[in-house]
Amino acid sequence: MIYRSLGSTGMRVSAIGVGTAEIGYGVRLDESGRAAAVLNTALDAGINLIDTAACYGIAEELIGATIAHRRSEYYISTKCGHVAAGYSGEPWSYETVTDSIERSLRRMKTDVIDIVHLHSCSVDVLERGEALEALQRARQAGKVRHIGYSGDNEAATWAIRSGLFPVLQTSFNIVDQRARRLLFPRARAAGMGVIAKRPIANGAWDTAQSPAPYADSYFYRANVMLAEGPLFNGADGKLRPIETVLGYTLSFPEVSTAIVGTLDPVHVSENVAALESAISISPVAVASINRRFDEVGEMWEQLT
């Protein structure tokens, strides 16, 4: 496994992490063996970052039920702010964020969470400061090690400029490249760790498959980019498409880790196997993909 520094946090994280939205929404508690297979396969392969959120269905409960006994082997990255898990309250309030962190600790059976992100809130929420104060208080109390912002576009820019977040989680992939100009230079200057979400574009580069409803925009973008001619063979013919897509995201030094979710432990093993080839992607291939995006998608905003 390849490990990278996560900004100024002192954490060394695997170059790919496991996202848990799929298991959170797609697995029942009485099917926890399915989640255990995915998560234990990841840990056995050396993946040490598990990414989740309070609003990812029962993902946090499944983490607690299946791998809490291996807690020393992984970092937890979770998100808060939305009203979720049967909770009644106002989103982004001090009380909602505080209660969400307490619930996450219980659900994942841990005494401390390595990173807690505000989850795609607006600039207005960030400027109001109530949610951020709740995160800072939790960190001061030793319940959270590091605070982060998970989001995109102007709100992510605000989070970087504030100097308050050592970690940023943001969308970045071959069809969602705005971060390389809008965010990466600023994050690098600020010494922030960057977690890339949606790093393989929800499979949008495989335009033969039917898109998931939440990935419609990515499939549209992929078709626009591919209408200009073959992308992969012209970019780096020695790599398979999945290696090119993953390698593109990880080729940027600002990216510490890329979060990939799945319901299938075989896919976890395949992603790990692809990693070594993926990071060999050539600068020529990266420049080709950048150029294609700039030709047709320069005005495309990040998708959350």
PAZAPA-4460 file (N, C-alpha, C; in steps of 0.05 Angstrom, whole numbers, plus 32768, in hexadecimal, padded with zeros to 4 digits):
% residues 304
    n_x    n_y    n_z   ca_x   ca_y   ca_z    c_x    c_y    c_z   seq   type   mol
   8011   7FE8   8000   8000   8000   8000   8011   8019   8000     1      M     A
   8008   802E   7FF3   8016   8047   7FF2   8009   805A   8006     2      I     A
   8019   8068   8015   800F   807A   802A   8019   8097   8024     3      Y     A
   8008   80AA   802B   800F   80C6   8027   8008   80D6   8040     4      R     A
   8016   80EC   8043   8010   80FE   805A   7FF6   810D   8054     5      S     A
   7FE5   810F   8069   7FCC   811E   8067   7FD1   813B   8072     6      L     A
   7FDD   814B   8061   7FE2   8166   8069   7FF2   8169   8083     7      G     A
   7FE9   817A   8094   7FF7   817F   80AE   7FED   816F   80C5     8      S     A
   7FDC   815B   80BF   7FCF   814B   80D5   7FE3   8138   80E2     9      T     A
   7FF9   8131   80D5   800A   811C   80DF   8001   8100   80D8    10      G     A
   7FEB   80FE   80CA   7FE0   80E4   80C2   7FEC   80DB   80A8    11      M     A
   7FF3   80C2   80A6   7FFC   80B5   808D   7FE5   80A3   8084    12      R     A
   7FD9   80AA   806E   7FC1   809C   8065   7FC6   808D   804B    13      V     A
   7FB8   8077   8048   7FBB   8067   802F   7FB1   8078   8018    14      S     A
   7FBE   8073   8001   7FB7   8084   7FE9   7F9B   8080   7FE0    15      A     A
   7F8F   8069   7FE6   7F72   8066   7FE3   7F65   805F   7FFD    16      I     A
   7F4E   806A   8002   7F3E   8064   801A   7F24   8057   8011    17      G     A
   7F15   804E   8025   7EFB   8041   801F   7EE4   8054   8027    18      V     A
   7ED3   805A   8014   7EBB   8069   801A   7EA5   8056   8021    19      G     A
   7E93   805E   8033   7E7F   804C   803E   7E62   8054   8038    20      T     A
   7E5E   8066   8025   7E43   806D   801E   7E34   8055   8013    21      A     A
   7E42   8046   8002   7E35   802E   7FF6   7E2C   801A   800A    22      E     A
   7E3E   8013   801D   7E35   7FFF   8031   7E21   800C   8044    23      I     A
   7E23   8025   804A   7E10   8032   805C   7DF3   8032   8052    24      G     A
   7DF1   8035   8037   7DD6   8035   802B   7DCE   801A   8021    25      Y     A
   7DE2   8008   801B   7DDB   7FEF   800D   7DDC   7FD6   801E    26      G     A
   7DE3   7FD9   8038   7DE6   7FC1   8049   7DD4   7FC5   8062    27      V     A
   7DC6   7FB0   806A   7DB6   7FB1   8083   7DC8   7FA8   809A    28      R     A
   7DC0   7FAF   80B2   7DCF   7FA7   80C9   7DD1   7F89   80CC    29      L     A
   7DBC   7F7B   80C3   7DBD   7F5E   80C5   7DCD   7F51   80AE    30      D     A
   7DD8   7F63   809C   7DEA   7F5A   8087   7E06   7F65   808C    31      E     A
   7E0D   7F69   80A5   7E26   7F76   80AB   7E3F   7F67   80A0    32      S     A
   7E3B   7F4D   809B   7E51   7F3E   808F   7E5B   7F49   8074    33      G     A
   7E48   7F55   8065   7E4F   7F61   804B   7E61   7F79   8050    34      R     A
   7E5A   7F8A   8063   7E6B   7FA1   806A   7E86   7F98   8075    35      A     A
   7E85   7F83   8086   7E9E   7F79   8092   7EB1   7F6F   807C    36      A     A
   7EA7   7F63   8067   7EB8   7F59   8052   7EC6   7F70   8044    37      A     A
   7EB8   7F85   803E   7EC3   7F9D   8031   7ED8   7FAA   8043    38      V     A
   7ED1   7FAF   805C   7EE3   7FBE   806D   7EFB   7FAE   8076    39      L     A
   7EF7   7F95   807C   7F0F   7F84   8084   7F21   7F7F   806C    40      N     A
   7F16   7F7C   8054   7F27   7F7A   803C   7F39   7F92   8039    41      T     A
   7F2C   7FAA   803D   7F3C   7FC3   803B   7F52   7FC4   8050    42      A     A
   7F4C   7FBE   8069   7F60   7FBF   807E   7F76   7FAB   8079    43      L     A
   7F6F   7F93   8070   7F83   7F7F   806B   7F96   7F87   8054    44      D     A
   7F8C   7F98   8042   7F9D   7FA1   802C   7FAD   7FB9   8033    45      A     A
   7FAA   7FC4   804B   7FBA   7FDB   8053   7FAC   7FF5   8051    46      G     A
   7F93   7FF6   8048   7F84   800F   8047   7F7E   8017   8064    47      I     A
   7F84   8030   806B   7F82   8038   8087   7F70   8051   808A    48      N     A
   7F61   8058   8076   7F4E   806E   8079   7F32   8065   8071    49      L     A
   7F20   8066   8084   7F03   8060   8080   7EF4   807A   8081    50      I     A
   7EE6   8080   806B   7ED7   8099   8069   7EB9   8093   806B    51      D     A
   7EAB   80A3   807B   7E8F   809E   807F   7E81   80B9   8085    52      T     A
   7E68   80B8   808E   7E5A   80D0   8094   7E41   80C9   80A5    53      A     A
   7E39   80DB   80B6   7E21   80D6   80C6   7E08   80D1   80B6    54      A     A
   7E08   80DB   809D   7DF0   80D8   808C   7DF3   80C2   8078    55      C     A
   7E07   80B1   807A   7E0A   809A   8068   7DFB   8082   8073    56      Y     A
   7DE1   8084   8076   7DD2   806D   807F   7DDD   8062   8099    57      G     A
   7DE2   8048   8099   7DEC   803B   80B1   7E0B   8035   80B0    58      I     A
   7E19   8045   809F   7E35   8040   809B   7E45   8040   80B5    59      A     A
   7E40   8054   80C6   7E4F   8056   80DF   7E49   803E   80F1    60      E     A
   7E30   8035   80F3   7E2A   801E   8103   7E39   8005   80F8    61      E     A
   7E3A   8002   80DE   7E48   7FEB   80D2   7E66   7FEC   80D8    62      L     A
   7E72   8003   80D8   7E8E   8005   80DF   7E92   7FFC   80FC    63      I     A
   7E81   8006   810E   7E83   7FFD   8129   7E7E   7FE0   812E    64      G     A
   7E6C   7FD5   811E   7E64   7FB8   8122   7E79   7FA5   8116    65      A     A
   7E89   7FAF   8103   7E9A   7F9C   80F4   7EB8   7F9F   80F8    66      T     A
   7EC1   7FB8   80FC   7EDE   7FBB   80FE   7EE8   7FCC   8116    67      I     A
   7ED6   7FD0   8129   7EDE   7FE0   8141   7EF5   7FD2   8150    68      A     A
   7EF6   7FB7   814E   7F0C   7FA9   815C   7F27   7FAC   814E    69      H     A
   7F27   7FB9   8136   7F40   7FBE   8128   7F45   7FDD   8127    70      R     A
   7F3B   7FEB   813A   7F3B   8008   813A   7F57   8014   8137    71      R     A
   7F6B   8007   8141   7F87   8011   8140   7F92   8010   8124    72      S     A
   7F84   8003   8111   7F8F   7FFF   80F6   7F84   8014   80E2    73      E     A
   7F72   8025   80EA   7F67   8038   80D7   7F60   8053   80E3    74      Y     A
   7F5F   8066   80D1   7F55   8081   80D8   7F38   8083   80CF    75      Y     A
   7F28   8091   80DF   7F0C   8096   80D8   7F09   80B3   80CF    76      I     A
   7EFC   80B6   80B8   7EF4   80D1   80AE   7ED6   80D0   80AC    77      S     A
   7EC8   80E1   80BB   7EAB   80E2   80B9   7EA3   80FF   80B4    78      T     A
   7E88   8103   80B0   7E7E   811E   80AA   7E64   8122   80BA    79      K     A
   7E5F   813C   80BE   7E48   8143   80CF   7E3B   815D   80C5    80      C     A
   7E24   8163   80D0   7E16   817C   80CA   7DFA   8178   80C1    81      G     A
   7DF5   8164   80B1   7DDA   815E   80A8   7DCA   8151   80BF    82      H     A
   7DB0   8154   80BE   7D9E   8146   80D1   7D9B   812A   80C6    83      V     A
   7DA4   8116   80D5   7DA5   80FA   80CB   7DA0   80E6   80E1    84      A     A
   7D9C   80CD   80DA   7D9A   80B7   80ED   7D83   80BB   8101    85      A     A
   7D6D   80C5   80F7   7D55   80C8   8108   7D57   80DF   811B    86      G     A
   7D6B   80F0   8118   7D6F   8107   812A   7D5B   811D   8123    87      Y     A
   7D52   812C   8137   7D41   8143   8132   7D50   815C   813B    88      S     A
   7D53   816F   8129   7D62   8187   812F   7D66   8198   8117    89      G     A
   7D75   81AD   811A   7D7B   81BF   8104   7D96   81B8   80F8    90      E     A
   7D98   81B5   80DD   7DB2   81B0   80D1   7DC6   81C6   80D7    91      P     A
   7DDF   81BF   80DC   7DF5   81D1   80DF   7DF4   81E1   80F9    92      W     A
   7DE2   81DA   810B   7DE2   81E8   8125   7DF8   81DC   8137    93      S     A
   7DFF   81EB   814B   7E14   81E2   815F   7E0A   81C7   816B    94      Y     A
   7DF1   81C6   8172   7DE7   81AE   8180   7DE7   8196   816D    95      E     A
   7DDE   819A   8154   7DDE   8184   8141   7DF9   8179   813B    96      T     A
   7E0D   818A   8137   7E28   8181   8132   7E33   8173   814B    97      V     A
   7E2F   817E   8162   7E39   8171   817B   7E2C   8156   817F    98      T     A
   7E12   8154   817B   7E04   813A   817F   7E0D   8126   816A    99      D     A
   7E12   8130   8151   7E1B   811E   813C   7E35   8111   8142   100      S     A
   7E48   8121   814D   7E62   8116   8154   7E5F   8101   816B   101      I     A
   7E4F   8107   817E   7E4B   80F4   8194   7E3F   80DA   8189   102      E     A
   7E2B   80DC   8177   7E1F   80C5   816B   7E33   80B5   815B   103      R     A
   7E44   80C3   814C   7E58   80B5   813C   7E6B   80A5   814D   104      S     A
   7E74   80B1   8163   7E85   80A3   8176   7E78   8089   8180   105      L     A
   7E5F   808B   8187   7E51   8073   8191   7E4D   805E   817A   106      R     A
   7E45   8067   8163   7E3F   8055   814E   7E59   8046   8145   107      R     A
   7E6F   8054   8144   7E88   8047   813B   7E98   803B   8151   108      M     A
   7E8E   803D   8169   7E9A   8030   8181   7EB7   8039   8184   109      K     A
   7EBB   8053   8185   7ED6   805E   8187   7ED5   8076   819B   110      T     A
   7EEC   807C   81A7   7EEE   8093   81B9   7EF5   80AD   81AC   111      D     A
   7F00   80AB   8194   7F08   80C3   8185   7F06   80BE   8167   112      V     A
   7EFE   80D3   8159   7EFC   80D1   813B   7F13   80E1   8130   113      I     A
   7F21   80D6   811D   7F39   80E3   8112   7F34   80FD   8103   114      D     A
   7F1F   80FC   80F2   7F17   8115   80E3   7EF9   8116   80E3   115      I     A
   7EEE   812E   80EA   7ED2   8133   80E6   7ECF   814C   80D4   116      V     A
   7EC1   8148   80BE   7EBD   815E   80AA   7EA1   816A   80AD   117      H     A
   7E9F   8184   80A9   7E85   8190   80A3   7E7E   8187   8087   118      L     A
   7E65   817D   8084   7E5E   816E   806C   7E4F   817F   8057   119      H     A
   7E5F   818B   8045   7E54   8199   802E   7E41   81AF   8035   120      S     A
   7E47   81BE   804A   7E36   81D5   8051   7E3E   81ED   8041   121      C     A
   7E2D   8202   8041   7E31   821A   8031   7E44   822D   803E   122      S     A
   7E4C   8241   802F   7E5D   8256   803A   7E4F   8264   8051   123      V     A
   7E34   8268   804E   7E25   8275   8064   7E28   8266   807E   124      D     A
   7E26   824C   807D   7E29   823B   8095   7E45   823E   80A1   125      V     A
   7E59   823E   8090   7E74   8240   8099   7E79   825C   80A6   126      L     A
   7E6E   8270   809A   7E72   828B   80A5   7E63   828F   80BF   127      E     A
   7E4C   8282   80C1   7E3D   8285   80DB   7E4D   827A   80F2   128      R     A
   7E5C   8264   80ED   7E70   825B   8101   7E66   8248   8116   129      G     A
   7E4C   8243   8118   7E41   8232   812D   7E4A   8215   812A   130      E     A
   7E48   820B   8112   7E50   81EF   810D   7E6E   81EB   8111   131      A     A
   7E7D   81FF   8108   7E9A   81FE   810B   7EA2   81FE   8129   132      L     A
   7E94   820F   8138   7E9A   8210   8155   7E95   81F6   8162   133      E     A
   7E80   81E8   815A   7E7A   81CE   8166   7E90   81BA   8160   134      A     A
   7E9B   81BB   8147   7EB1   81A9   8140   7ECA   81B0   8151   135      L     A
   7ECF   81C9   8153   7EE7   81D2   8162   7EE5   81CA   8180   136      Q     A
   7ECD   81CC   818B   7ECA   81C3   81A7   7ECE   81A5   81AA   137      R     A
   7EC4   8196   8197   7EC8   8179   8198   7EE5   8172   8196   138      A     A
   7EF4   8180   8186   7F11   817C   8184   7F1F   8183   819E   139      R     A
   7F17   8199   81AA   7F23   81A1   81C4   7F1D   818D   81DA   140      Q     A
   7F06   817F   81D7   7EFE   816B   81EB   7F0C   8150   81E6   141      A     A
   7F1B   814E   81D0   7F29   8135   81CB   7F18   8120   81BD   142      G     A
   7F00   8128   81B3   7EEF   8115   81A5   7EF4   8114   8187   143      K     A
   7F02   8128   817D   7F09   812B   8161   7F26   8133   815F   144      V     A
   7F35   8126   814E   7F52   812D   814B   7F55   8145   8138   145      R     A
   7F48   8144   8121   7F4B   8159   810D   7F2F   8160   8102   146      H     A
   7F2C   8179   80FA   7F13   8181   80EE   7F18   8187   80D0   147      I     A
   7F03   8182   80C0   7F06   8185   80A4   7EED   8191   8097   148      G     A
   7EEF   8198   807E   7ED8   81A1   806F   7ED5   818E   8057   149      Y     A
   7EBE   8183   8052   7EB8   8172   803B   7EA5   8181   8029   150      S     A
   7EAF   818A   8012   7E9D   8198   8000   7EAD   81A4   7FE8   151      G     A
   7EA1   81B6   7FDA   7EAB   81BD   7FC0   7EA6   81DB   7FBA   152      D     A
   7EB3   81E4   7FA4   7EAE   81FF   7F9A   7EB3   8215   7FAE   153      N     A
   7EA2   8229   7FB0   7EA7   8241   7FC0   7EA9   823A   7FDE   154      E     A
   7E99   8227   7FE8   7E9B   8220   8004   7EB6   8213   800B   155      A     A
   7EC0   8203   7FF8   7EDA   81F7   7FFD   7EF0   820C   7FFC   156      A     A
   7EED   8220   7FEA   7F00   8236   7FEA   7F00   8245   8004   157      T     A
   7EE8   824A   800F   7EE6   8258   8029   7EF4   8247   803E   158      W     A
   7EF0   822D   803E   7EFC   821C   8053   7F1A   821D   8052   159      A     A
   7F25   821E   803A   7F43   821F   8037   7F4D   823A   8041   160      I     A
   7F40   8250   8038   7F49   826A   803F   7F47   8270   805D   161      R     A
   7F34   8263   806A   7F30   8268   8087   7F48   825F   8098   162      S     A
   7F57   824B   808E   7F6D   8241   809E   7F65   8231   80B6   163      G     A
   7F4B   8229   80B8   7F41   821B   80CF   7F40   81FD   80CB   164      L     A
   7F42   81F4   80B3   7F3F   81D7   80AD   7F59   81CC   80A2   165      F     A
   7F65   81B8   80B0   7F7D   81AC   80A5   7F77   8197   808F   166      P     A
   7F5E   8190   808B   7F57   817C   8077   7F3F   8185   8066   167      V     A
   7F41   8181   804C   7F2C   8186   803A   7F25   816D   802B   168      L     A
   7F0B   8166   802A   7F02   8150   8018   7EF2   815D   8002   169      Q     A
   7EF9   8157   7FE9   7EEC   8164   7FD3   7EEB   8152   7FBA   170      T     A
   7ED9   8158   7FA8   7ED5   8148   7F90   7EEB   814D   7F7C   171      S     A
   7EF7   8138   7F72   7F0C   813B   7F5D   7F0F   8121   7F4E   172      F     A
   7F0D   8124   7F33   7F11   810D   7F21   7F13   8117   7F05   173      N     A
   7F14   8105   7EF1   7F19   810D   7ED6   7F03   811F   7ECA   174      I     A
   7EEA   811D   7ED4   7ED5   812E   7ECA   7ECD   8143   7EDD   175      V     A
   7EDB   8146   7EF3   7ED5   815A   7F08   7EF0   8165   7F11   176      D     A
   7EFB   8177   7F01   7F17   8180   7F05   7F19   819C   7F11   177      Q     A
   7F04   81A9   7F17   7F06   81C5   7F1F   7F19   81C9   7F37   178      R     A
   7F1B   81B5   7F48   7F2C   81B8   7F60   7F49   81BD   7F59   179      A     A
   7F52   81B3   7F43   7F6F   81B5   7F3D   7F77   81D3   7F39   180      R     A
   7F64   81E3   7F31   7F6A   8200   7F2F   7F5F   8210   7F46   181      R     A
   7F47   820A   7F4E   7F39   821A   7F63   7F44   8214   7F7F   182      L     A
   7F49   81FB   7F85   7F4F   81F3   7FA0   7F6B   81E9   7FA6   183      L     A
   7F76   81D9   7F94   7F90   81CC   7F9A   7FA7   81E0   7FA0   184      F     A
   7FAA   81F5   7F90   7FC0   8207   7F97   7FBD   8214   7FB2   185      P     A
   7FA5   821B   7FB9   7FA0   8227   7FD3   7FA3   8213   7FEA   186      R     A
   7F9A   81FB   7FE6   7F9D   81E6   7FFA   7FBA   81E0   7FFF   187      A     A
   7FC9   81DE   7FE9   7FE6   81D9   7FEC   7FF4   81EF   7FFC   188      R     A
   7FED   8208   7FF5   7FF9   821F   8003   7FF2   821F   8021   189      A     A
   7FDA   8215   8027   7FD1   8214   8043   7FDA   81FC   8052   190      A     A
   7FE8   81E9   8044   7FF1   81D0   8051   7FDB   81BD   8059   191      G     A
   7FC5   81BE   804A   7FAE   81AD   8050   7FB1   8191   8043   192      M     A
   7FA6   817D   8050   7FA3   8163   8044   7F8A   8163   8034   193      G     A
   7F8B   8156   801D   7F73   8154   800B   7F6B   8137   8007   194      V     A
   7F52   8132   800D   7F45   8118   8008   7F34   811B   7FEF   195      I     A
   7F39   810C   7FDA   7F2A   810E   7FC2   7F12   80FB   7FC3   196      A     A
   7EFA   8107   7FC1   7EE2   80F7   7FC0   7ED9   80F4   7FA3   197      K     A
   7ECB   80DF   7F9D   7EC2   80D8   7F82   7EDA   80D6   7F6E   198      R     A
   7EF0   80C9   7F77   7F09   80CA   7F67   7F07   80BB   7F4D   199      P     A
   7EF5   80A7   7F4A   7EF3   8099   7F31   7ED9   80A1   7F22   200      I     A
   7ECE   80B8   7F2A   7EB7   80C4   7F1C   7E9F   80B2   7F1A   201      A     A
   7E9B   80A1   7F2F   7E84   808F   7F2F   7E83   807D   7F16   202      N     A
   7E9A   8077   7F0B   7E9B   8066   7EF3   7E92   8074   7EDA   203      G     A
   7E90   808E   7EDA   7E85   809C   7EC3   7E95   8099   7EA9   204      A     A
   7EAF   8092   7EAC   7EC0   808E   7E95   7EB8   8074   7E86   205      W     A
   7EA9   8063   7E93   7E9E   804B   7E86   7E82   8052   7E7C   206      D     A
   7E80   8060   7E66   7E66   806B   7E5D   7E53   8055   7E53   207      T     A
   7E5C   803D   7E51   7E4A   8027   7E48   7E38   801E   7E5E   208      A     A
   7E3F   8024   7E77   7E2E   801B   7E8D   7E18   8030   7E93   209      Q     A
   7E03   8027   7EA0   7DED   8039   7EA7   7DF5   8049   7EC0   210      S     A
   7DF3   8063   7EBE   7DFC   8073   7ED5   7DE9   8071   7EEC   211      P     A
   7DF5   8072   7F04   7DE4   8074   7F1C   7DD8   8090   7F1C   212      A     A
   7DBF   8093   7F28   7DB2   80AD   7F26   7DC3   80C4   7F31   213      P     A
   7DD2   80BF   7F46   7DE2   80D5   7F51   7DFB   80DB   7F40   214      Y     A
   7E00   80CB   7F2C   7E18   80D0   7F1B   7E11   80D9   7EFF   215      A     A
   7DF8   80E1   7EFA   7DEF   80E9   7EDF   7E01   80FF   7ED4   216      D     A
   7E08   8113   7EE4   7E18   8129   7EDB   7E34   8121   7ED3   217      S     A
   7E3F   810E   7EE1   7E59   8104   7EDA   7E59   80F5   7EC0   218      Y     A
   7E44   80E5   7EBB   7E42   80D6   7EA2   7E3E   80EA   7E8B   219      F     A
   7E2F   80FF   7E8F   7E2C   8113   7E7A   7E47   8120   7E74   220      Y     A
   7E56   8127   7E88   7E71   8133   7E84   7E84   8120   7E75   221      R     A
   7E83   8106   7E7D   7E95   80F3   7E71   7E8E   80F0   7E53   222      A     A
   7E75   80F0   7E4C   7E6D   80EE   7E30   7E76   8107   7E20   223      N     A
   7E74   811E   7E2C   7E7D   8137   7E1F   7E9B   8135   7E1A   224      V     A
   7EAA   812C   7E2F   7EC7   812B   7E2B   7ECF   8116   7E16   225      M     A
   7EC1   80FF   7E17   7EC8   80EA   7E04   7EBF   80F0   7DE7   226      L     A
   7EAC   8103   7DE4   7EA4   810A   7DC9   7EBA   8118   7DBA   227      A     A
   7ECE   8121   7DC8   7EE5   812E   7DBB   7EFA   8119   7DB1   228      E     A
   7EF5   8100   7DB7   7F07   80EB   7DAF   7F0E   80D9   7DC6   229      G     A
   7F1C   80C2   7DC1   7F23   80B0   7DD7   7F34   80BE   7DEC   230      P     A
   7F2E   80B8   7E05   7F3C   80C5   7E1B   7F53   80B4   7E25   231      L     A
   7F4D   809B   7E2A   7F61   808A   7E38   7F78   8082   7E27   232      F     A
   7F72   8078   7E0F   7F88   806F   7DFD   7F9A   8087   7DF6   233      N     A
   7F8E   809E   7DF3   7F9D   80B5   7DEC   7FAC   80C0   7E04   234      G     A
   7FA4   80B9   7E1C   7FB0   80C3   7E34   7FC7   80B2   7E3E   235      A     A
   7FC2   8098   7E41   7FD7   8087   7E4B   7FCE   806A   7E45   236      D     A
   7FD5   8061   7E2D   7FCB   8047   7E24   7FD4   802F   7E34   237      G     A
   7FE9   8032   7E44   7FF3   801B   7E53   7FE3   8015   7E6C   238      K     A
   7FD1   8027   7E73   7FC1   8023   7E8B   7FA4   801C   7E84   239      L     A
   7F98   800A   7E94   7F7B   8005   7E91   7F6C   801F   7E99   240      R     A
   7F53   8022   7E90   7F44   803A   7E97   7F42   803F   7EB5   241      P     A
   7F3D   802B   7EC5   7F3B   8030   7EE2   7F55   803A   7EEE   242      I     A
   7F6B   8030   7EE3   7F86   8039   7EEC   7F8B   8056   7EE3   243      E     A
   7F82   805C   7ECB   7F85   8078   7EC2   7F75   808B   7ED3   244      T     A
   7F5C   8084   7ED8   7F4A   8095   7EE8   7F54   8099   7F04   245      V     A
   7F5B   8083   7F11   7F65   8085   7F2C   7F81   8093   7F2C   246      L     A
   7F92   808C   7F19   7FAC   8098   7F18   7FAB   80B5   7F13   247      G     A
   7F98   80BE   7F03   7F95   80DB   7EFE   7F90   80EA   7F18   248      Y     A
   7F7C   80E0   7F28   7F76   80EE   7F41   7F8E   80EE   7F54   249      T     A
   7F9C   80D8   7F56   7FB2   80D6   7F69   7FCC   80E2   7F5E   250      L     A
   7FCC   80EB   7F45   7FE5   80F7   7F3A   7FEA   8113   7F45   251      S     A
   7FD6   811F   7F51   7FD9   813A   7F5C   7FE5   8138   7F78   252      F     A
   7FFB   8145   7F7D   8008   8143   7F98   7FF7   814D   7FAE   253      P     A
   7FE4   815E   7FA8   7FD2   8169   7FBD   7FC0   8153   7FC8   254      E     A
   7FBA   813F   7FB8   7FA7   812A   7FC1   7FB6   8115   7FD2   255      V     A
   7FAD   8114   7FEB   7FB9   8100   7FFE   7FAD   80E5   7FFA   256      S     A
   7F93   80E4   7FF5   7F86   80CA   7FF3   7F6D   80CD   7FE2   257      T     A
   7F64   80B8   7FD6   7F4C   80B7   7FC5   7F38   80A3   7FD1   258      A     A
   7F20   80AC   7FD7   7F0C   809A   7FE4   7EFB   808C   7FCF   259      I     A
   7EFB   8071   7FD0   7EEC   8061   7FBD   7ED9   804F   7FCC   260      V     A
   7EC0   8051   7FC6   7EAC   8040   7FD4   7EA3   8028   7FC3   261      G     A
   7E9A   8013   7FD1   7E91   7FFB   7FC3   7E81   7FEA   7FD7   262      T     A
   7E71   7FD8   7FCC   7E63   7FC4   7FDC   7E71   7FA9   7FD9   263      L     A
   7E86   7FA8   7FC8   7E92   7F8E   7FC1   7EAF   7F8D   7FC9   264      D     A
   7EB7   7F7A   7FDB   7ED3   7F78   7FE3   7EE6   7F72   7FCC   265      P     A
   7EDC   7F65   7FB7   7EEC   7F60   7F9F   7EF5   7F7A   7F93   266      V     A
   7EE3   7F8E   7F92   7EEA   7FA8   7F87   7EFF   7FB6   7F98   267      H     A
   7EFE   7FB2   7FB2   7F13   7FBD   7FC3   7F2E   7FB2   7FBB   268      V     A
   7F30   7F98   7FB8   7F49   7F8B   7FB0   7F52   7F94   7F95   269      S     A
   7F3F   7F97   7F82   7F46   7FA0   7F67   7F51   7FBD   7F68   270      E     A
   7F45   7FCE   7F79   7F4E   7FEA   7F7B   7F6A   7FEB   7F86   271      N     A
   7F6F   7FDA   7F9A   7F8A   7FD9   7FA6   7F9E   7FCF   7F91   272      V     A
   7F97   7FBB   7F82   7FA8   7FB0   7F6D   7FAE   7FC5   7F57   273      A     A
   7F9A   7FD5   7F51   7F9D   7FE9   7F3C   7FAE   8001   7F45   274      A     A
   7FB1   8004   7F5F   7FBE   801C   7F69   7FDB   801F   7F5F   275      L     A
   7FEA   8009   7F60   8006   800B   7F59   800A   8013   7F3D   276      E     A
   7FFA   8009   7F2B   7FFC   8011   7F0F   7FF1   802D   7F0B   277      S     A
   7FDC   8034   7F1A   7FCF   804E   7F17   7FE2   8065   7F1C   278      A     A
   7FF3   8062   7F31   8004   8078   7F38   801B   807C   7F24   279      I     A
   801D   8069   7F10   8032   806C   7EFC   8028   807C   7EE4   280      S     A
   8010   8087   7EE5   8005   8097   7ECF   8019   80AD   7EC8   281      I     A
   801C   80B1   7EAE   8030   80C4   7EA5   8026   80E1   7EA6   282      S     A
   8039   80F3   7EA9   8031   8110   7EA8   8024   8117   7E8E   283      P     A
   802B   810A   7E78   801F   810F   7E5E   8001   8108   7E5F   284      V     A
   7FFB   80F1   7E6C   7FDF   80E9   7E6E   7FCF   80FD   7E7E   285      A     A
   7FDA   8105   7E95   7FCD   8118   7EA6   7FC7   8132   7E97   286      V     A
   7FDC   813C   7E89   7FD8   8155   7E79   7FC3   8152   7E64   287      A     A
   7FC2   813A   7E57   7FAD   8135   7E43   7F91   8137   7E4E   288      S     A
   7F8E   812A   7E66   7F73   812B   7E73   7F6C   8147   7E7B   289      I     A
   7F80   8156   7E86   7F7B   8171   7E8E   7F72   8182   7E75   290      N     A
   7F80   817E   7E5F   7F7A   818E   7E47   7F5F   8188   7E3D   291      R     A
   7F57   816E   7E3D   7F3C   8167   7E33   7F26   8175   7E45   292      R     A
   7F2B   8174   7E5F   7F17   8180   7E71   7F16   819E   7E6C   293      F     A
   7F2D   81AB   7E69   7F2D   81C8   7E65   7F20   81D0   7E4B   294      D     A
   7F21   81BF   7E37   7F14   81C5   7E1D   7EF6   81C5   7E1E   295      E     A
   7EEB   81B3   7E2F   7ECD   81B0   7E2E   7EC0   81B5   7E49   296      V     A
   7ECF   81B5   7E5F   7EC2   81B6   7E79   7ECD   81CB   7E8C   297      G     A
   7EDA   81DF   7E81   7EE7   81F2   7E93   7ED3   8200   7EA5   298      E     A
   7EBA   8202   7E9D   7EA6   8210   7EAD   7E96   81FD   7EBF   299      M     A
   7E9C   81E3   7EBE   7E8E   81D0   7ECF   7E97   81D3   7EEC   300      W     A
   7E83   81D7   7EFD   7E89   81D9   7F1A   7E8D   81BE   7F26   301      E     A
   7E99   81BD   7F3D   7E9B   81A3   7F4C   7E7F   819A   7F53   302      Q     A
   7E7C   8180   7F52   7E62   8173   7F5A   7E66   8167   7F75   303      L     A
   7E53   816A   7F87   7E55   8160   7FA2   7E48   8145   7FA4   304      T     A
***
